[in-house]
Amino acid sequence: MAVDASALLRWYTAEARDLPWRREDVTGWQILMSEVMLQQTPVARVAPIWEQWVQRWPVPSLMAASSQADVLRAWGKLGYPRRALRLHECAGVLAAEHGDVVPADVDTLLGLPGIGAYTARAVACFAYGQRVPVVDTNVRRVVARAVHGRAEPGNPSTTRDLADVEILLPRTRSRAATFSAALMELGATVCTARSPECGRCPLPSCAWLGAGSPAHDGPPKKVQKFAGTDRQVRGKLMAVLRESDVPVERAALDVVWLVDPGQRDRALHSLLVDGLVEQTDDGRFALAGEGEGDQAEPGRSSVSRKASTAAR
């Protein structure tokens, strides 16, 4: 069963959310920033941070000239801050090797730091209108239901998933790019994981609905908890460092998680290993790259990684 492209495109024209990165004057670099931020992070949390980044770093070279610490502070509480470091690294490559412009083709995009299969195709499609399949969790779910008649898509397979969507794309390049955005929007707002609103769906036919909306036949998805995890502890440690513009004493970090000192030490060690945090020669801790870039202060302590000793 195919997806009715005309019906989906009409719906998207009338119902698409007014998201800032969908504006006509948004550049490839700004689309790239939005795609990196949106990975595993809700739109509502990303939008205000993205607006700030667009103002501060409208081109890659401006971000590359900033320190890692500046970028990590600006990242705030978006989560998974390694994405910020990879984006900073990517900015440097774009400035040095691509004339401060994000490439338009998928293969070149895949060669950039931190850019994977989804992000490369999303940028090529949404920034440059390329006719390439773009597959995220929402798209996989819509295809599983509308085309294959399954409640859930099952385990991801890049080759299979891309082939599934490739077949559905309209032949016209401009329609294909909008179709990709519409398919994603449908999964995000109507054909949702827990409470699909089939009555609002613009598709005239759906294999899953036609089969009587059978339940998922696999094991239930595990809900990923956050409270009490190493991720939560890492976030608390990063918050202390983001709020200080100078390296902090170990004692300032120890008090953020008294429940389990071993877990706190493990979290701190992992931040050092990931390159998100560094330790000064005098034993204090700071965000990676503290003292470098456009916000550097004269005379600030030099910072070096000491992951092997930090958790002692």
Secondary structure, DSSP 4 states (H G I P E B T S, - for coil): ----HHHHHHHHHHH----GGGSTT--HHHHHHHHHHHTTS-HHHHHHHHHHHHHH-SSHHHHHTS-HHHHHHHHTTSS-THHHHHHHHHHHHHHHHSTT---SSHHHHHTSTT--HHHHHHHHHHHH--------HHHHHHHHHHTT--SS--S--HHHHHHHHHHHS-SSHHHHHHHHHHHHHHHHHTS-SSS--GGG---S--HHHHTT-PPP-SPPPPP---TTSHHHHHHHHHHHHHT-SS-B-HHHHHTT--S-HHHHHHHHHHHHHTTSEEEETTS-EEETTTT-GGG--TTPPPEE--HHHHT-
